[in-house]
Amino acid sequence: MKMSKVGRIRTTGVAFALAVSATFVSLGTGALATSAGAANSGGGNTTMVRTPAATKNLSAATWWIWYRPIASVDPVKYNDYPEDLIIPNMCESLFKELPGQKTVGNLASSYTQPNPLTVVLNLRKNVKFWDGKPMTSADVVYSLKRNFVTANASIYAYTTAFEEVKSITAHGPYSVTVTFKAPNLTFIPELASLGGAIVEQAATVKSGANFGTPQGTLQCTGPFKLSSWNGSSSLVMVKNTHYWNTAAAAKIKKLTFVWPQDPGQVASSFQAGNFAGGFDILPSNILPLSKSTAGKLYIGPSSQEMEISAMIVVGNKGAIANEKVRQALSLSINRAQLIKAVQYGVGTPAYTLAGGGYFSYQKSAYTAAYNKIAAQYTNSTKAHALAVKLVKAAGAVAKKPIVLSVMGGSPDAANQAAVVQQSAASVGLNVKLKVVTAAQYGALFSDPASRKGIDLVQTTNYDQDPDPLALYNDIALPNAISNFDSYNDPAIVKLLMQANGETNLAKRAALVIQAQTKIMKFMPWIPLTFLPGTTFVAKGICGVTLDFSQMMGPWAASVGGC
């Protein structure tokens, strides 16, 4: 299990609304929530999904990566910010997202679905790896099956999309057939994530246990190829001059990724023009960079917020195991004030786990369902009174301490935890903070023993799928990758599994909304705020993706000068 920021967990790829169709053109039978708009005149909110197109090539550029060094270049090892932002520029997936969250064919030009249990992937014939060898169905089958090899520790093997896979077989050099144990509408979109990234079989096998490390050999097909990586301070990629997709060739000859995290050092480096850009700007740097003359800070588009700050319930005893206590804790928190106090005014209150950025189909139905849940929080006085009432109804168990784990070294995480603690106390709940090291914090997501004595874990999570179904699959299905308190409601399982096989978008949304209502009553996660993308772009740099498609394709290829 991997985490992010203040502790990210599992994200699955892209689960769009798919209909059973004969030929693939673009995924999403419902219109996606694109948000095109004119460039903003200064730092701040934007509706743009990408800055103006680059018009010049660059010999070199440096890009800042948030929160830690990349841990591996093996596409399936981690599903987290550093890996999702770097690896897709080298190792492409079968599908990819364009700005505006439109999913299109990539290494697979199309697919057919002859029946609900079968998908046939049609591969491009002109694709070559960096060493000049052609990509064939054998490489694709090998790459997809790597997700199921225990030693590879693929995060994608535990997604609903891959768990339902029965077989993956090649039919000729450019066709792959995938069969499923049950109807599976989330598989094709998942192939836009690194779970669908293709590596050269021969080179990967030759690397053996060193694959993904600085000592291993990496052979992929992307617009950039790996030049050097020391495993600690930087990773350098260079333009693939023989890239198969000439229309999307890289505009930067040499791109270096670095990851210093001291807020002062990061801000000064941006101000000095040392970085061409960076995503997920540190909260404490938002104010100074919004006033910078060295470039522009973009916040948004808010219509496509895919990140959520939340608390994950990991305890199943004591106060936190009581449904009324969870509801009371959630109601006690004034999210608008939390955003002002902790997030420098950037963000949107979250009252469910899936917000507007996920509503890629049946938007009005999902919005109405969201507003219905949010209504009980609108009047903070009434919400507080209801929380007090719920605490009283919970009885003696509500007086037991609730232990919230917080990663040390993050002032923003500490501030948020303090707000939660104070809010809980105001309604009669006793939240205790447990500060852990980064290493201990990471273990919370992979080692159940490390969660002993802990009830809640602070996190910032994203799911690349603009579909609430994918998010709730990962949180509410038994043994799902983001289900940490053994949550198992047969009624919810039935609703979600029905939705996974429902091709009618209205019916699908209705099933997901029913499941969401039940999930948000029990609250296996307690949502706090939705976070828009925050991106700083230096002067003279264009072609930068501003929405969450950054995580699902080779975004760096379009970046250049202007």
N, C-alpha and C positions, 0 to 999 in steps of 0.2 A: 504494500500500500504506500502510496506516495503522498506527499503533501506539498503545500505551497505557501507562500507569503507567511501568513500567520497560521500556516498549516493547511495546505490544500490537500484534498483527497481526490478520489477517483473522478475522472471525467471521461466520458465515452466518445467520441467522435461526433458525427453529425447525424442526428436522427430526424430527417425531414419527413414530411407526410408523403408517403409513396403510394402510388396506385399500382396494381399489377398491370404492367404495360408490355407491349411487344418490343418497343425500341426505346433506348435511352436518349433523351435530348438534353434535358436538365432535370434535376431531381425535384421535387417540390411541385405537386400538382396544384397546391395553393400558392398564391402570390406571397413572396417573401416581403418582409418589412424593410424595404430599401429606404435609405434616407439621403438621397442626393441633395446637394445644396451648394450655394455659392461659398467661396472661401470667406472665412471670417476675417475681419480687419485687424483683430488683435488676439492676444492669448485668451482662451476661455472656451465656452461651450460652442460646439459645432454640430452641424447636421451632415457634414461631409463623411463619406466612407473612405475616401482617399484624397490626398492632396493633389494639386495639378500635376499632370504627367511630366516626367523627366524629359528633358530635351538634349542633355549632354551626357557623355560618358565620363567616368571618373577613373583615375588611375588607382586610387586607394581611398578607403573610408574606414572609420572605426565606429562601432555601434555598441551602446551600453545595454547590458542584459541584467534584469532585475533578479535579485535575491540570493543567488548562489552560483557557483561555477557549474557548468554542464557536467553531469556525472558519467555519461556514457554517450557514444555516438551510435550505439545499437538502437534502432528505431523503436523496438518493442519493450525496452527495459523500463523506461519511465514515461509517464504521461503527465508532464509538469511544465511550468513556464519555460525554463531554460532550454529543455529538450524540444518542446513544441515550437519554439521560436527560431531555433537554430537548425535542427536536423532536416526539416522539410525543404530547405533550400539546397540540400545535397541529395537526400534520399526521398524521392518523390513517391507519392501514393497513387493508387489506381484512379482515384478521383481527387478533386481539389475544390476548395471554395474560392470564389472571387469576392472582391469587396461588395458589400450589400448582401452577403451570405447566400449567394447563388452557387449551388454545387454543380459542377460540370465534369465531363469525362477528362481524364488525363492520360495515364499510361494505359488505361482501358478506354477505348473510344466510345463504347456503348455497352449495353447489356440487354438481354432478353429474359423474360420470366415466363416460361411456358406453362407453369402451374405454381400455386402458392408455396410449394416445397422445393422449387428448383430455380436457380439463377444461372445464366450462362454469361460469362464475361468475355467480351470481344476485345482482344488486345491490339494495340497499334503495332504495325509491322516495321516501322522505321526507327524504333528506339534502340539506342546503344548505351552500354555502360561506359564509364570513363575510359576504360582500357580498350574500347573499340568493339568488344564482343556484343552480339545482339541479345536483347532481352527476349526470352521465349516463355512459353507457358510453364516450362520446367522451373524457371526462376520464380515465377509467380506462385506456383503451387508450393514450392519450398519456402518462400517468404511468408505466405499465409499460414502454413503449418508450423512455422517457428513459434507462433503464438501459443501453440498447444504443447510445446516441449517444456517440461517442468524446469529444467536447468536454466532456461532462458528467463524465467520469472516474468513472463509477459503480463502486463496489467490488463491487456485486452482480452485475455482468455476468460476473464471473469465478468465480462460484459454480457448482457442478455443477447446482443447481436452474435457474438462468437459462441456462447454457451449452447445455442440452438443448432450449431453447425453439425451435420452428420458426416459429410464427406466433401473432399476437395480433390478433383481429378482433372488432368489435362486431356484435351482432345485435339490432337494436332499441335503445331507450334504456337498458334495464336488464339486458342480458345480454352477456357477453364470453366468447368461446371461445378457448382456448389449446391449441395442438397442439405435440407434442414429437417430437424425432428419435429418442428411445428412451424406454422406460418411465421415469418420473420421479416417485418418491414424495416427493421433497423440495421440490417447487415450492409446493404449497399451504401448507405450514408456513412457507416462506420469505416468504410474503406477510404474515406477522405482523411481519416486520422492516420497516425503513424502505425496503427494496427494494420493498415493496408499498404504500408511502404514496401518497396521492392528492392532487395539486395541481390547481388550476383551470387548464385549458389556456390560456384567453384571457389571464389575468393573467400567467402564466408566460412566454408568448410575448412579451407586451408589455414585460416586464422585460428580455428579451434577455440580454446578457452580465452584467447586474447582478443577475440572479436569484440568490438565496442570500446576497447581500451586504447591508450596511446601506442601500445605495442602491436596492435592488430592492423589488418588491412581492410579498408573499406572501399567497396565498389558499388556505386549507385548510378543514377541516370540524370541527376538534377542539373540546373543551370550553373551551380557552383560545385567544385570538388574540394575535398579536404586537402589542405596544404600542410598544416602543422597544428598540433594540439599538445600542450604540455601537461594537461590534466589539472592545471591549477589556475594560472592567471589569464590565459587567453586561448582563443581558437582562431585560426586563420583559414579562410577558404578563398579560392581563386576561381576566376571565371572559367567555365567549361567551354572552350572555344569550338567544340564539336557537338554542342547541345542539339538534340533532335528537334526541338521546337524553336526554330530560328526566329519566329515572331515574338517569342518571349525570352530572348537571350538576355543575359545579365548586362547591366550598364556599368557595373563597377568591376574593375580588373582584380582588385584585391580587397577583401572585406575582413576586418578583424573584429572579433567579439571580445569584450572585456566586462568585468563584473565587480568593480569596487562598490561597496555598500555604505560607506560613511557618508551621511547626507551632505556634509559640508564639502567633501571631496567631489562628490557627484555633481553638486550644484556648480561649483567653481569650474569643473571640467566642461560642463555644458556652456557656461558663460565665456570660457576661454576659447570655445570652438573646437575642443579636442574630440568631441563626439558628434557624428553626423545626426544622431538621433537616439531615441530610446523609448521603450514602452513601459507601462506600469510605473510611472514616476512616483518616487517616494512621497507620501503625504506631506511631510514637512518641507518638501521642495516645491510644492504646488504654488505657494504664494510667490516666492522669489522668481521662479521660472515664468510665471504668468506675466511678470513685469520685465522679462529679459529682452534686451535689444540684440542678443546673439541668435535669436530664433523665435519660434512660436510654440506655445503650449496649447495642445488641442485636448479638450475634454468632451468625450462623447464618441459617437452619437448615443444619447440616452435611450433612444428607441430600440437599441440593440445591446443593452446591458446584459452580459452573460455571466458576470461574476457576482457572487453573493457572499457577504460576511455573515457568519452564522455560528451557532454553538451546536456541536454534535453531542447527542446523548449517548454516552458509552457505559453508564452505570445502569444496573437493573435491580438495585436494592435501595431501600431508604426513601428519602423524600423525592428524589428525581424519578423514581419508578412510578410515582403517582401522577396520573393524567391531569388531575386538577392543579397540582403543583406546577407542572410544565406550562399549563395554560396561564396560570397566575404569573409566573416568571416572565413569560412573553408579554402579557398585558401590562406589566409594571414598567416596561422600558419605553420611554418616549423616543422613538427613532429619529424624529426630526431634530431633537436636541442633541442626540448622539452624533448625528452627522455634522452639526455645527461645532460640537465640542471636540470631536476626535478626527473627523475626516476633512477638516478645513472647508466645510460647506459643500463638498463634492460627494454626491450620491443620492439615492432615492430610498425612502423607507420600504422595507420588505416585510410583507405580511403573509406571503406564501413562499415556497422555495423556488417557484418558477415565475418570473416576472415577464414584462412585455417583450424582452429580447428573445424569448422562447416562442412567442406566438406567431409562428410562420404560416399558420393556417387557422381558419375559424377564429380570427382575432377578436371579433366582437363577443363570441361566446366565452372565450377565455378571460377577456377583460371584465365582463359582467360577473363571472365567477370570482375573479380576484377582488373586485370592488365589494362584493358581498362579504367576503372574509375580512377585508380591510375596514369595513364600516364599524366594527366593534372597537377599533382603535382610534377612530376619528376624533372623538371627544375624550381628551386625556383624563379629565376628571372622572367621567363615567368608567373609562377603562381601568383606572386606578381603583375605583370602588368595587368593580367586578372582581379584580384581582384579590382584594382583601376578602371578599365574600368567598372566593374559591379556596383561599388559604384556610379560612375558618372551616369550610366544608370538608377539607382534606383531613382535618383532625390532628392528632398528636404527631403523625409522621411528618407533617409540614415543618415541625420545629427542628428536625434533624438537619445537620449541615449538608450543604451541596458543594462539592469540591470542583472548582473550575480550573483546568490546567491552562497555563499561559506560558508561552515561550519567552525566556529571558532575553534581554538585549534589544527588545523592540519597544520603544517608548509609546508607539501608537497602539500596540497590543495591550500594554499596561494601562493606558488611558481608557481604552474600551472596556477592559475588565473591571476597572474601578467604577465606571458608569453602571455596568451591570450589577455589581455588588451593591452599590448605593440604591439602585432602583429596587432590587430584591428586598433590601432591608426596609424600605418604605412601606411594603405590603406584608411584612412579617416573615420573610424568608431569610435564611442564613447562608449566604454564599461565601465560601472560603476560597481564597486564591492560592494556587500552588504553582509557583514559578519553576520551570524546568529548563535545562540547557537545550540547545538546538538538537544535539544528538538524542537526548532523552525524549524530546518532543517528537522527533521523527519516528522513534520506536513505537509511539502510541498508535501509529497507523499500521504497524506490521506485527507487533508482538502483543497479544492479548494480556500477557502477564504484566506488561508495563503499565496497563491501564488499571491495575488493582488500586482501589482506594480513590479513583477519580470518577466523577459523575458527568462532567461536561468537558469538551475540548473546543477551544476557540479555533476557528478556521476561516479561511477565505477560499471558496471553492468555485470552480467553473466547469461547465459542461459545454462542449463545443456544439452540441446538438440543439438547434433552434426548435425544439419540440419538447413540451413538458413531459411527454411519455418517457422519453429516454432518461430524464432526470429522476423521475419517480421510480422507474425500473431499478435504478442503481441504489436507491435509498430504501425502498419499501418491500422489494421481493426478498424472500428468505435466502440467506447466504449471499445476497448481493454485495457488491464490492464496497458500497458505502453504508451498509446496514451494520451498525456497531453494537446494537443492544438486543440482537436476536428478535427484532420486530417481525411478527408473522401473523397477519390478519387474513384468514382465508377469503373473506369477502373482497379485500383489496387485491389479493393475488388473482382472483378470478377476473376482476375488472381490468387489471393491467394486462393479463394474458389475452383477454378478448381484444383489447385495444391493439396489442402487438400484431394481431392478424386481421384487423379491420381496415379495409381500403377505402370505405366511405368516410370522408373527412369529418362530416358533421357527426356521424355516429361515433367515430373514433374520439373526437373531442368530448362528446357527452360522457363516454366511458372514463376518460382521463379525469374529467371534472368531478365525477362521482368519487373516484379514487382519491383525488386531491382533498376533497371535503373530509373524508375519513382520516387521511394522513395528517392533515393540519389540526385535527381534533386531538389526536394522540401525540403529535409532535416528536417524532424520532430525531428531528433536527429543529432547532429554534431559529428562525430567520431573523436577521437584524437589518441589513441594508443591501441594496443593489449598488454595484460600483460600475460607473462608466469607464471606458478606456481612457487612459491619460498618456498622451504621447508628446514628446518634445522633438521638434524638427529644426535643425540648424538652418541658418540663412543659406540660400543657394542649393538646398536639397529639395528634391521633388519626388513624386511617385511613391509616397509613403502611405501604406494602408493604415486606416484609423479605426476600423471596426474589428470584430473578433475573428474575421477570416485570416488575420495574422497567424492564427494558430493552426491553420488547415491548408497550407500550401506555400510555395516558394515566393513569399512576399518580397524578399530582398532583390529579386531579379528586376523589378520595376523601379527600384530606387536609383536615382542618378542626380546629375546636376541640372540647374535651370537658371 
